[in-house]
Structure formats: structure tokens, C-alpha cells
Amino acid sequence: MIHPSLDVLVTKVDSKYTLVVLAAKRARELMDGDAALVDCKSNKQVTIALEEVSQDQISYERTKTGIK
């Protein structure tokens, strides 16, 4: 089973597409050297990013040009 679950993650954002973009952008930041905001057992950046979304550690702003 995937942790955190997709059902929980989708409740944190307005759509599953927003979740994908948000996680991808955060994973890129982690790969570029940003520190993780949560303790996570995984070393995978996407998993860490999803855990951060799950724990409300990152936020987003929807703009006309995309998600910030």
C-alpha cells in the first residue's frame, strides 16, 4: 500500500493534477539540495514531497500561469 494514501493526499489539494504538479516541483527542489521538511523513511524525493503535502508542510498558490 502507498503511504500516504492517494485518498488522503487529494483532500489536501484541489485536484489530483495539482497534486502531481506540486509534488514534482517540490521533488525537483529536494533534488537541487533543499532540506526535507519532514522525517521520512524513504530517500526518494517524490515520496518525501508527498509526505510533506500529507503533513501540510508545503502550500501552493494557483495563478493564471500555473501553480506556485
CHARMM internal coordinates of N, CA and C (Angstrom, degrees):
IC EDIT
DIST 1 N 1 CA 1.4439
DIST 1 CA 1 C 1.5230
ANGL 1 N 1 CA 1 C 109.42
DIST 1 C 2 N 1.3126
ANGL 1 CA 1 C 2 N 115.39
DIHE 1 N 1 CA 1 C 2 N 142.92
DIST 2 N 2 CA 1.4552
ANGL 1 C 2 N 2 CA 121.98
DIHE 1 CA 1 C 2 N 2 CA 179.77
DIST 2 CA 2 C 1.5202
ANGL 2 N 2 CA 2 C 109.25
DIHE 1 C 2 N 2 CA 2 C -80.54
DIST 2 C 3 N 1.3331
ANGL 2 CA 2 C 3 N 115.39
DIHE 2 N 2 CA 2 C 3 N 134.15
DIST 3 N 3 CA 1.4596
ANGL 2 C 3 N 3 CA 119.42
DIHE 2 CA 2 C 3 N 3 CA 176.14
DIST 3 CA 3 C 1.5158
ANGL 3 N 3 CA 3 C 108.47
DIHE 2 C 3 N 3 CA 3 C -126.34
DIST 3 C 4 N 1.2726
ANGL 3 CA 3 C 4 N 120.84
DIHE 3 N 3 CA 3 C 4 N 128.34
DIST 4 N 4 CA 1.4603
ANGL 3 C 4 N 4 CA 127.77
DIHE 3 CA 3 C 4 N 4 CA -2.57
DIST 4 CA 4 C 1.5275
ANGL 4 N 4 CA 4 C 110.89
DIHE 3 C 4 N 4 CA 4 C -73.30
DIST 4 C 5 N 1.3175
ANGL 4 CA 4 C 5 N 116.11
DIHE 4 N 4 CA 4 C 5 N 154.30
DIST 5 N 5 CA 1.4614
ANGL 4 C 5 N 5 CA 119.72
DIHE 4 CA 4 C 5 N 5 CA -174.89
DIST 5 CA 5 C 1.5255
ANGL 5 N 5 CA 5 C 110.93
DIHE 4 C 5 N 5 CA 5 C -71.67
DIST 5 C 6 N 1.3070
ANGL 5 CA 5 C 6 N 115.17
DIHE 5 N 5 CA 5 C 6 N 153.18
DIST 6 N 6 CA 1.4564
ANGL 5 C 6 N 6 CA 121.62
DIHE 5 CA 5 C 6 N 6 CA 179.87
DIST 6 CA 6 C 1.5244
ANGL 6 N 6 CA 6 C 111.00
DIHE 5 C 6 N 6 CA 6 C -61.75
DIST 6 C 7 N 1.3161
ANGL 6 CA 6 C 7 N 117.07
DIHE 6 N 6 CA 6 C 7 N -35.78
DIST 7 N 7 CA 1.4684
ANGL 6 C 7 N 7 CA 120.69
DIHE 6 CA 6 C 7 N 7 CA 179.11
DIST 7 CA 7 C 1.5217
ANGL 7 N 7 CA 7 C 111.36
DIHE 6 C 7 N 7 CA 7 C -60.79
DIST 7 C 8 N 1.3152
ANGL 7 CA 7 C 8 N 116.96
DIHE 7 N 7 CA 7 C 8 N -41.54
DIST 8 N 8 CA 1.4674
ANGL 7 C 8 N 8 CA 121.43
DIHE 7 CA 7 C 8 N 8 CA 178.87
DIST 8 CA 8 C 1.5266
ANGL 8 N 8 CA 8 C 110.10
DIHE 7 C 8 N 8 CA 8 C -69.85
DIST 8 C 9 N 1.3140
ANGL 8 CA 8 C 9 N 116.83
DIHE 8 N 8 CA 8 C 9 N -43.56
DIST 9 N 9 CA 1.4627
ANGL 8 C 9 N 9 CA 120.72
DIHE 8 CA 8 C 9 N 9 CA -177.08
DIST 9 CA 9 C 1.5240
ANGL 9 N 9 CA 9 C 112.50
DIHE 8 C 9 N 9 CA 9 C -63.42
DIST 9 C 10 N 1.3260
ANGL 9 CA 9 C 10 N 117.20
DIHE 9 N 9 CA 9 C 10 N -39.96
DIST 10 N 10 CA 1.4669
ANGL 9 C 10 N 10 CA 120.56
DIHE 9 CA 9 C 10 N 10 CA -178.26
DIST 10 CA 10 C 1.5279
ANGL 10 N 10 CA 10 C 111.22
DIHE 9 C 10 N 10 CA 10 C -66.17
DIST 10 C 11 N 1.3265
ANGL 10 CA 10 C 11 N 117.72
DIHE 10 N 10 CA 10 C 11 N -26.38
DIST 11 N 11 CA 1.4661
ANGL 10 C 11 N 11 CA 119.55
DIHE 10 CA 10 C 11 N 11 CA 177.76
DIST 11 CA 11 C 1.5268
ANGL 11 N 11 CA 11 C 111.85
DIHE 10 C 11 N 11 CA 11 C -72.82
DIST 11 C 12 N 1.3192
ANGL 11 CA 11 C 12 N 117.65
DIHE 11 N 11 CA 11 C 12 N -15.84
DIST 12 N 12 CA 1.4656
ANGL 11 C 12 N 12 CA 122.11
DIHE 11 CA 11 C 12 N 12 CA -178.27
DIST 12 CA 12 C 1.5311
ANGL 12 N 12 CA 12 C 112.86
DIHE 11 C 12 N 12 CA 12 C -85.95
DIST 12 C 13 N 1.3266
ANGL 12 CA 12 C 13 N 117.10
DIHE 12 N 12 CA 12 C 13 N -16.05
DIST 13 N 13 CA 1.4657
ANGL 12 C 13 N 13 CA 122.36
DIHE 12 CA 12 C 13 N 13 CA -178.32
DIST 13 CA 13 C 1.5240
ANGL 13 N 13 CA 13 C 109.29
DIHE 12 C 13 N 13 CA 13 C -131.45
DIST 13 C 14 N 1.3376
ANGL 13 CA 13 C 14 N 116.57
DIHE 13 N 13 CA 13 C 14 N 175.22
DIST 14 N 14 CA 1.4569
ANGL 13 C 14 N 14 CA 118.93
DIHE 13 CA 13 C 14 N 14 CA -176.31
DIST 14 CA 14 C 1.5262
ANGL 14 N 14 CA 14 C 114.57
DIHE 13 C 14 N 14 CA 14 C -84.81
DIST 14 C 15 N 1.3364
ANGL 14 CA 14 C 15 N 118.30
DIHE 14 N 14 CA 14 C 15 N -15.54
DIST 15 N 15 CA 1.4660
ANGL 14 C 15 N 15 CA 120.63
DIHE 14 CA 14 C 15 N 15 CA 176.84
DIST 15 CA 15 C 1.5260
ANGL 15 N 15 CA 15 C 110.00
DIHE 14 C 15 N 15 CA 15 C -162.27
DIST 15 C 16 N 1.3065
ANGL 15 CA 15 C 16 N 115.60
DIHE 15 N 15 CA 15 C 16 N 163.78
DIST 16 N 16 CA 1.4655
ANGL 15 C 16 N 16 CA 119.29
DIHE 15 CA 15 C 16 N 16 CA 179.38
DIST 16 CA 16 C 1.5254
ANGL 16 N 16 CA 16 C 110.88
DIHE 15 C 16 N 16 CA 16 C -68.42
DIST 16 C 17 N 1.3244
ANGL 16 CA 16 C 17 N 117.35
DIHE 16 N 16 CA 16 C 17 N -26.18
DIST 17 N 17 CA 1.4589
ANGL 16 C 17 N 17 CA 120.95
DIHE 16 CA 16 C 17 N 17 CA 178.32
DIST 17 CA 17 C 1.5328
ANGL 17 N 17 CA 17 C 110.63
DIHE 16 C 17 N 17 CA 17 C -70.53
DIST 17 C 18 N 1.3162
ANGL 17 CA 17 C 18 N 115.93
DIHE 17 N 17 CA 17 C 18 N -39.09
DIST 18 N 18 CA 1.4631
ANGL 17 C 18 N 18 CA 120.38
DIHE 17 CA 17 C 18 N 18 CA 174.81
DIST 18 CA 18 C 1.5185
ANGL 18 N 18 CA 18 C 110.04
DIHE 17 C 18 N 18 CA 18 C -61.46
DIST 18 C 19 N 1.3192
ANGL 18 CA 18 C 19 N 116.45
DIHE 18 N 18 CA 18 C 19 N -41.42
DIST 19 N 19 CA 1.4602
ANGL 18 C 19 N 19 CA 121.48
DIHE 18 CA 18 C 19 N 19 CA 178.85
DIST 19 CA 19 C 1.5248
ANGL 19 N 19 CA 19 C 111.10
DIHE 18 C 19 N 19 CA 19 C -58.68
DIST 19 C 20 N 1.3203
ANGL 19 CA 19 C 20 N 116.86
DIHE 19 N 19 CA 19 C 20 N -44.45
DIST 20 N 20 CA 1.4625
ANGL 19 C 20 N 20 CA 121.20
DIHE 19 CA 19 C 20 N 20 CA -179.34
DIST 20 CA 20 C 1.5238
ANGL 20 N 20 CA 20 C 110.93
DIHE 19 C 20 N 20 CA 20 C -63.08
DIST 20 C 21 N 1.3275
ANGL 20 CA 20 C 21 N 116.64
DIHE 20 N 20 CA 20 C 21 N -47.03
DIST 21 N 21 CA 1.4640
ANGL 20 C 21 N 21 CA 120.50
DIHE 20 CA 20 C 21 N 21 CA -179.02
DIST 21 CA 21 C 1.5251
ANGL 21 N 21 CA 21 C 110.65
DIHE 20 C 21 N 21 CA 21 C -65.03
DIST 21 C 22 N 1.3194
ANGL 21 CA 21 C 22 N 116.45
DIHE 21 N 21 CA 21 C 22 N -44.49
DIST 22 N 22 CA 1.4595
ANGL 21 C 22 N 22 CA 121.41
DIHE 21 CA 21 C 22 N 22 CA -179.68
DIST 22 CA 22 C 1.5304
ANGL 22 N 22 CA 22 C 111.39
DIHE 21 C 22 N 22 CA 22 C -61.32
DIST 22 C 23 N 1.3205
ANGL 22 CA 22 C 23 N 116.75
DIHE 22 N 22 CA 22 C 23 N -46.24
DIST 23 N 23 CA 1.4655
ANGL 22 C 23 N 23 CA 120.78
DIHE 22 CA 22 C 23 N 23 CA 179.78
DIST 23 CA 23 C 1.5279
ANGL 23 N 23 CA 23 C 111.36
DIHE 22 C 23 N 23 CA 23 C -65.56
DIST 23 C 24 N 1.3234
ANGL 23 CA 23 C 24 N 117.04
DIHE 23 N 23 CA 23 C 24 N -39.88
DIST 24 N 24 CA 1.4639
ANGL 23 C 24 N 24 CA 120.12
DIHE 23 CA 23 C 24 N 24 CA -179.79
DIST 24 CA 24 C 1.5283
ANGL 24 N 24 CA 24 C 111.34
DIHE 23 C 24 N 24 CA 24 C -65.63
DIST 24 C 25 N 1.3294
ANGL 24 CA 24 C 25 N 116.70
DIHE 24 N 24 CA 24 C 25 N -43.75
DIST 25 N 25 CA 1.4654
ANGL 24 C 25 N 25 CA 119.60
DIHE 24 CA 24 C 25 N 25 CA 179.10
DIST 25 CA 25 C 1.5254
ANGL 25 N 25 CA 25 C 111.14
DIHE 24 C 25 N 25 CA 25 C -64.13
DIST 25 C 26 N 1.3261
ANGL 25 CA 25 C 26 N 116.33
DIHE 25 N 25 CA 25 C 26 N -42.87
DIST 26 N 26 CA 1.4697
ANGL 25 C 26 N 26 CA 119.56
DIHE 25 CA 25 C 26 N 26 CA 179.81
DIST 26 CA 26 C 1.5284
ANGL 26 N 26 CA 26 C 110.91
DIHE 25 C 26 N 26 CA 26 C -66.95
DIST 26 C 27 N 1.3248
ANGL 26 CA 26 C 27 N 117.46
DIHE 26 N 26 CA 26 C 27 N -38.89
DIST 27 N 27 CA 1.4663
ANGL 26 C 27 N 27 CA 120.77
DIHE 26 CA 26 C 27 N 27 CA 178.38
DIST 27 CA 27 C 1.5263
ANGL 27 N 27 CA 27 C 110.45
DIHE 26 C 27 N 27 CA 27 C -62.22
DIST 27 C 28 N 1.3329
ANGL 27 CA 27 C 28 N 117.30
DIHE 27 N 27 CA 27 C 28 N -38.99
DIST 28 N 28 CA 1.4632
ANGL 27 C 28 N 28 CA 120.10
DIHE 27 CA 27 C 28 N 28 CA 176.68
DIST 28 CA 28 C 1.5281
ANGL 28 N 28 CA 28 C 111.03
DIHE 27 C 28 N 28 CA 28 C -63.30
DIST 28 C 29 N 1.3315
ANGL 28 CA 28 C 29 N 116.35
DIHE 28 N 28 CA 28 C 29 N -40.76
DIST 29 N 29 CA 1.4659
ANGL 28 C 29 N 29 CA 119.81
DIHE 28 CA 28 C 29 N 29 CA 177.23
DIST 29 CA 29 C 1.5272
ANGL 29 N 29 CA 29 C 110.81
DIHE 28 C 29 N 29 CA 29 C -61.69
DIST 29 C 30 N 1.3230
ANGL 29 CA 29 C 30 N 116.65
DIHE 29 N 29 CA 29 C 30 N -41.32
DIST 30 N 30 CA 1.4652
ANGL 29 C 30 N 30 CA 120.76
DIHE 29 CA 29 C 30 N 30 CA 178.55
DIST 30 CA 30 C 1.5252
ANGL 30 N 30 CA 30 C 110.94
DIHE 29 C 30 N 30 CA 30 C -64.43
DIST 30 C 31 N 1.3359
ANGL 30 CA 30 C 31 N 117.09
DIHE 30 N 30 CA 30 C 31 N -40.50
DIST 31 N 31 CA 1.4620
ANGL 30 C 31 N 31 CA 120.63
DIHE 30 CA 30 C 31 N 31 CA 178.45
DIST 31 CA 31 C 1.5266
ANGL 31 N 31 CA 31 C 111.28
DIHE 30 C 31 N 31 CA 31 C -65.24
DIST 31 C 32 N 1.3382
ANGL 31 CA 31 C 32 N 116.15
DIHE 31 N 31 CA 31 C 32 N -30.21
DIST 32 N 32 CA 1.4621
ANGL 31 C 32 N 32 CA 120.56
DIHE 31 CA 31 C 32 N 32 CA 179.59
DIST 32 CA 32 C 1.5230
ANGL 32 N 32 CA 32 C 112.92
DIHE 31 C 32 N 32 CA 32 C -81.72
DIST 32 C 33 N 1.3390
ANGL 32 CA 32 C 33 N 116.87
DIHE 32 N 32 CA 32 C 33 N 0.37
DIST 33 N 33 CA 1.4554
ANGL 32 C 33 N 33 CA 119.63
DIHE 32 CA 32 C 33 N 33 CA 172.99
DIST 33 CA 33 C 1.5131
ANGL 33 N 33 CA 33 C 116.72
DIHE 32 C 33 N 33 CA 33 C 114.15
DIST 33 C 34 N 1.3310
ANGL 33 CA 33 C 34 N 118.89
DIHE 33 N 33 CA 33 C 34 N -1.91
DIST 34 N 34 CA 1.4685
ANGL 33 C 34 N 34 CA 119.70
DIHE 33 CA 33 C 34 N 34 CA 176.90
DIST 34 CA 34 C 1.5223
ANGL 34 N 34 CA 34 C 110.14
DIHE 33 C 34 N 34 CA 34 C -63.87
DIST 34 C 35 N 1.3129
ANGL 34 CA 34 C 35 N 115.73
DIHE 34 N 34 CA 34 C 35 N 148.22
DIST 35 N 35 CA 1.4633
ANGL 34 C 35 N 35 CA 120.98
DIHE 34 CA 34 C 35 N 35 CA 179.52
DIST 35 CA 35 C 1.5266
ANGL 35 N 35 CA 35 C 110.16
DIHE 34 C 35 N 35 CA 35 C -79.18
DIST 35 C 36 N 1.3177
ANGL 35 CA 35 C 36 N 115.76
DIHE 35 N 35 CA 35 C 36 N 144.36
DIST 36 N 36 CA 1.4644
ANGL 35 C 36 N 36 CA 121.10
DIHE 35 CA 35 C 36 N 36 CA 176.38
DIST 36 CA 36 C 1.5222
ANGL 36 N 36 CA 36 C 109.29
DIHE 35 C 36 N 36 CA 36 C -69.30
DIST 36 C 37 N 1.3196
ANGL 36 CA 36 C 37 N 116.37
DIHE 36 N 36 CA 36 C 37 N 143.76
DIST 37 N 37 CA 1.4597
ANGL 36 C 37 N 37 CA 121.99
DIHE 36 CA 36 C 37 N 37 CA -178.83
DIST 37 CA 37 C 1.5198
ANGL 37 N 37 CA 37 C 112.77
DIHE 36 C 37 N 37 CA 37 C -91.39
DIST 37 C 38 N 1.3326
ANGL 37 CA 37 C 38 N 116.92
DIHE 37 N 37 CA 37 C 38 N -7.10
DIST 38 N 38 CA 1.4667
ANGL 37 C 38 N 38 CA 122.09
DIHE 37 CA 37 C 38 N 38 CA -179.84
DIST 38 CA 38 C 1.5211
ANGL 38 N 38 CA 38 C 109.10
DIHE 37 C 38 N 38 CA 38 C -134.56
DIST 38 C 39 N 1.3145
ANGL 38 CA 38 C 39 N 115.89
DIHE 38 N 38 CA 38 C 39 N 158.74
DIST 39 N 39 CA 1.4595
ANGL 38 C 39 N 39 CA 120.69
DIHE 38 CA 38 C 39 N 39 CA 171.37
DIST 39 CA 39 C 1.5151
ANGL 39 N 39 CA 39 C 107.29
DIHE 38 C 39 N 39 CA 39 C -84.07
DIST 39 C 40 N 1.3164
ANGL 39 CA 39 C 40 N 115.88
DIHE 39 N 39 CA 39 C 40 N 127.13
DIST 40 N 40 CA 1.4575
ANGL 39 C 40 N 40 CA 120.49
DIHE 39 CA 39 C 40 N 40 CA -176.71
DIST 40 CA 40 C 1.5240
ANGL 40 N 40 CA 40 C 108.52
DIHE 39 C 40 N 40 CA 40 C -137.87
DIST 40 C 41 N 1.3114
ANGL 40 CA 40 C 41 N 116.57
DIHE 40 N 40 CA 40 C 41 N 140.44
DIST 41 N 41 CA 1.4628
ANGL 40 C 41 N 41 CA 121.08
DIHE 40 CA 40 C 41 N 41 CA -179.81
DIST 41 CA 41 C 1.5211
ANGL 41 N 41 CA 41 C 111.65
DIHE 40 C 41 N 41 CA 41 C -70.47
DIST 41 C 42 N 1.3223
ANGL 41 CA 41 C 42 N 116.51
DIHE 41 N 41 CA 41 C 42 N -27.11
DIST 42 N 42 CA 1.4538
ANGL 41 C 42 N 42 CA 121.46
DIHE 41 CA 41 C 42 N 42 CA -176.26
DIST 42 CA 42 C 1.5233
ANGL 42 N 42 CA 42 C 111.32
DIHE 41 C 42 N 42 CA 42 C -83.46
DIST 42 C 43 N 1.3136
ANGL 42 CA 42 C 43 N 115.75
DIHE 42 N 42 CA 42 C 43 N 151.77
DIST 43 N 43 CA 1.4566
ANGL 42 C 43 N 43 CA 121.80
DIHE 42 CA 42 C 43 N 43 CA 173.82
DIST 43 CA 43 C 1.5246
ANGL 43 N 43 CA 43 C 111.36
DIHE 42 C 43 N 43 CA 43 C -100.49
DIST 43 C 44 N 1.3240
ANGL 43 CA 43 C 44 N 116.92
DIHE 43 N 43 CA 43 C 44 N -1.16
DIST 44 N 44 CA 1.4612
ANGL 43 C 44 N 44 CA 121.34
DIHE 43 CA 43 C 44 N 44 CA -178.23
DIST 44 CA 44 C 1.5262
ANGL 44 N 44 CA 44 C 109.69
DIHE 43 C 44 N 44 CA 44 C -80.47
DIST 44 C 45 N 1.3202
ANGL 44 CA 44 C 45 N 115.46
DIHE 44 N 44 CA 44 C 45 N 130.44
DIST 45 N 45 CA 1.4559
ANGL 44 C 45 N 45 CA 120.74
DIHE 44 CA 44 C 45 N 45 CA -174.96
DIST 45 CA 45 C 1.5266
ANGL 45 N 45 CA 45 C 112.96
DIHE 44 C 45 N 45 CA 45 C -63.57
DIST 45 C 46 N 1.3212
ANGL 45 CA 45 C 46 N 118.19
DIHE 45 N 45 CA 45 C 46 N -39.45
DIST 46 N 46 CA 1.4685
ANGL 45 C 46 N 46 CA 120.38
DIHE 45 CA 45 C 46 N 46 CA -179.77
DIST 46 CA 46 C 1.5256
ANGL 46 N 46 CA 46 C 110.33
DIHE 45 C 46 N 46 CA 46 C -65.50
DIST 46 C 47 N 1.3100
ANGL 46 CA 46 C 47 N 117.55
DIHE 46 N 46 CA 46 C 47 N -40.76
DIST 47 N 47 CA 1.4650
ANGL 46 C 47 N 47 CA 120.88
DIHE 46 CA 46 C 47 N 47 CA 177.91
DIST 47 CA 47 C 1.5223
ANGL 47 N 47 CA 47 C 110.80
DIHE 46 C 47 N 47 CA 47 C -63.33
DIST 47 C 48 N 1.3158
ANGL 47 CA 47 C 48 N 116.71
DIHE 47 N 47 CA 47 C 48 N -41.81
DIST 48 N 48 CA 1.4676
ANGL 47 C 48 N 48 CA 120.72
DIHE 47 CA 47 C 48 N 48 CA 177.82
DIST 48 CA 48 C 1.5275
ANGL 48 N 48 CA 48 C 109.75
DIHE 47 C 48 N 48 CA 48 C -63.58
DIST 48 C 49 N 1.3222
ANGL 48 CA 48 C 49 N 117.08
DIHE 48 N 48 CA 48 C 49 N -43.72
DIST 49 N 49 CA 1.4660
ANGL 48 C 49 N 49 CA 121.04
DIHE 48 CA 48 C 49 N 49 CA 179.20
DIST 49 CA 49 C 1.5252
ANGL 49 N 49 CA 49 C 111.17
DIHE 48 C 49 N 49 CA 49 C -61.09
DIST 49 C 50 N 1.3201
ANGL 49 CA 49 C 50 N 117.64
DIHE 49 N 49 CA 49 C 50 N -42.65
DIST 50 N 50 CA 1.4666
ANGL 49 C 50 N 50 CA 120.67
DIHE 49 CA 49 C 50 N 50 CA 178.74
DIST 50 CA 50 C 1.5229
ANGL 50 N 50 CA 50 C 111.24
DIHE 49 C 50 N 50 CA 50 C -66.49
DIST 50 C 51 N 1.3080
ANGL 50 CA 50 C 51 N 117.09
DIHE 50 N 50 CA 50 C 51 N -36.22
DIST 51 N 51 CA 1.4682
ANGL 50 C 51 N 51 CA 120.57
DIHE 50 CA 50 C 51 N 51 CA 176.53
DIST 51 CA 51 C 1.5297
ANGL 51 N 51 CA 51 C 110.08
DIHE 50 C 51 N 51 CA 51 C -65.46
DIST 51 C 52 N 1.3176
ANGL 51 CA 51 C 52 N 116.95
DIHE 51 N 51 CA 51 C 52 N -38.42
DIST 52 N 52 CA 1.4651
ANGL 51 C 52 N 52 CA 120.45
DIHE 51 CA 51 C 52 N 52 CA 176.74
DIST 52 CA 52 C 1.5232
ANGL 52 N 52 CA 52 C 111.40
DIHE 51 C 52 N 52 CA 52 C -63.71
DIST 52 C 53 N 1.3205
ANGL 52 CA 52 C 53 N 117.33
DIHE 52 N 52 CA 52 C 53 N -40.60
DIST 53 N 53 CA 1.4710
ANGL 52 C 53 N 53 CA 121.06
DIHE 52 CA 52 C 53 N 53 CA 175.87
DIST 53 CA 53 C 1.5160
ANGL 53 N 53 CA 53 C 109.57
DIHE 52 C 53 N 53 CA 53 C -62.65
DIST 53 C 54 N 1.3191
ANGL 53 CA 53 C 54 N 116.68
DIHE 53 N 53 CA 53 C 54 N -45.00
DIST 54 N 54 CA 1.4636
ANGL 53 C 54 N 54 CA 121.91
DIHE 53 CA 53 C 54 N 54 CA -178.92
DIST 54 CA 54 C 1.5230
ANGL 54 N 54 CA 54 C 112.03
DIHE 53 C 54 N 54 CA 54 C -59.09
DIST 54 C 55 N 1.3218
ANGL 54 CA 54 C 55 N 116.69
DIHE 54 N 54 CA 54 C 55 N -36.96
DIST 55 N 55 CA 1.4647
ANGL 54 C 55 N 55 CA 121.40
DIHE 54 CA 54 C 55 N 55 CA -177.86
DIST 55 CA 55 C 1.5316
ANGL 55 N 55 CA 55 C 112.69
DIHE 54 C 55 N 55 CA 55 C -94.71
DIST 55 C 56 N 1.3312
ANGL 55 CA 55 C 56 N 116.92
DIHE 55 N 55 CA 55 C 56 N 14.59
DIST 56 N 56 CA 1.4736
ANGL 55 C 56 N 56 CA 122.89
DIHE 55 CA 55 C 56 N 56 CA 177.87
DIST 56 CA 56 C 1.5246
ANGL 56 N 56 CA 56 C 113.05
DIHE 55 C 56 N 56 CA 56 C 56.48
DIST 56 C 57 N 1.3145
ANGL 56 CA 56 C 57 N 117.09
DIHE 56 N 56 CA 56 C 57 N 35.79
DIST 57 N 57 CA 1.4599
ANGL 56 C 57 N 57 CA 121.41
DIHE 56 CA 56 C 57 N 57 CA -179.86
DIST 57 CA 57 C 1.5261
ANGL 57 N 57 CA 57 C 112.66
DIHE 56 C 57 N 57 CA 57 C -89.85
DIST 57 C 58 N 1.3212
ANGL 57 CA 57 C 58 N 117.52
DIHE 57 N 57 CA 57 C 58 N -17.97
DIST 58 N 58 CA 1.4622
ANGL 57 C 58 N 58 CA 120.31
DIHE 57 CA 57 C 58 N 58 CA 176.48
DIST 58 CA 58 C 1.5203
ANGL 58 N 58 CA 58 C 108.46
DIHE 57 C 58 N 58 CA 58 C -126.44
DIST 58 C 59 N 1.3084
ANGL 58 CA 58 C 59 N 114.74
DIHE 58 N 58 CA 58 C 59 N 150.38
DIST 59 N 59 CA 1.4577
ANGL 58 C 59 N 59 CA 119.95
DIHE 58 CA 58 C 59 N 59 CA 179.91
DIST 59 CA 59 C 1.5233
ANGL 59 N 59 CA 59 C 108.36
DIHE 58 C 59 N 59 CA 59 C -127.61
DIST 59 C 60 N 1.3162
ANGL 59 CA 59 C 60 N 115.94
DIHE 59 N 59 CA 59 C 60 N 174.05
DIST 60 N 60 CA 1.4520
ANGL 59 C 60 N 60 CA 120.27
DIHE 59 CA 59 C 60 N 60 CA -179.51
DIST 60 CA 60 C 1.5173
ANGL 60 N 60 CA 60 C 109.01
DIHE 59 C 60 N 60 CA 60 C -144.35
DIST 60 C 61 N 1.3115
ANGL 60 CA 60 C 61 N 114.27
DIHE 60 N 60 CA 60 C 61 N 162.32
DIST 61 N 61 CA 1.4562
ANGL 60 C 61 N 61 CA 121.42
DIHE 60 CA 60 C 61 N 61 CA 175.96
DIST 61 CA 61 C 1.5200
ANGL 61 N 61 CA 61 C 107.52
DIHE 60 C 61 N 61 CA 61 C -132.76
DIST 61 C 62 N 1.3044
ANGL 61 CA 61 C 62 N 116.81
DIHE 61 N 61 CA 61 C 62 N 125.01
DIST 62 N 62 CA 1.4612
ANGL 61 C 62 N 62 CA 120.72
DIHE 61 CA 61 C 62 N 62 CA 178.54
DIST 62 CA 62 C 1.5273
ANGL 62 N 62 CA 62 C 108.10
DIHE 61 C 62 N 62 CA 62 C -85.15
DIST 62 C 63 N 1.3359
ANGL 62 CA 62 C 63 N 116.12
DIHE 62 N 62 CA 62 C 63 N 127.19
DIST 63 N 63 CA 1.4595
ANGL 62 C 63 N 63 CA 122.27
DIHE 62 CA 62 C 63 N 63 CA 177.69
DIST 63 CA 63 C 1.5210
ANGL 63 N 63 CA 63 C 108.93
DIHE 62 C 63 N 63 CA 63 C -122.37
DIST 63 C 64 N 1.3189
ANGL 63 CA 63 C 64 N 116.86
DIHE 63 N 63 CA 63 C 64 N 175.65
DIST 64 N 64 CA 1.4634
ANGL 63 C 64 N 64 CA 120.27
DIHE 63 CA 63 C 64 N 64 CA 178.82
DIST 64 CA 64 C 1.5220
ANGL 64 N 64 CA 64 C 111.63
DIHE 63 C 64 N 64 CA 64 C -65.66
DIST 64 C 65 N 1.3238
ANGL 64 CA 64 C 65 N 116.93
DIHE 64 N 64 CA 64 C 65 N -27.74
DIST 65 N 65 CA 1.4587
ANGL 64 C 65 N 65 CA 120.64
DIHE 64 CA 64 C 65 N 65 CA -176.84
DIST 65 CA 65 C 1.5183
ANGL 65 N 65 CA 65 C 113.51
DIHE 64 C 65 N 65 CA 65 C -96.38
DIST 65 C 66 N 1.3192
ANGL 65 CA 65 C 66 N 118.01
DIHE 65 N 65 CA 65 C 66 N -3.76
DIST 66 N 66 CA 1.4627
ANGL 65 C 66 N 66 CA 119.80
DIHE 65 CA 65 C 66 N 66 CA 179.34
DIST 66 CA 66 C 1.5081
ANGL 66 N 66 CA 66 C 112.02
DIHE 65 C 66 N 66 CA 66 C 148.37
DIST 66 C 67 N 1.3192
ANGL 66 CA 66 C 67 N 115.27
DIHE 66 N 66 CA 66 C 67 N -151.94
DIST 67 N 67 CA 1.4588
ANGL 66 C 67 N 67 CA 121.96
DIHE 66 CA 66 C 67 N 67 CA -177.22
DIST 67 CA 67 C 1.5161
ANGL 67 N 67 CA 67 C 108.63
DIHE 66 C 67 N 67 CA 67 C -113.92
DIST 67 C 68 N 1.3291
ANGL 67 CA 67 C 68 N 116.04
DIHE 67 N 67 CA 67 C 68 N 131.49
DIST 68 N 68 CA 1.4673
ANGL 67 C 68 N 68 CA 121.09
DIHE 67 CA 67 C 68 N 68 CA 177.84
DIST 68 CA 68 C 1.4993
ANGL 68 N 68 CA 68 C 109.40
DIHE 67 C 68 N 68 CA 68 C -109.36
END
COOR INIT
IC SEED 1 N 1 CA 1 C
IC BUILD
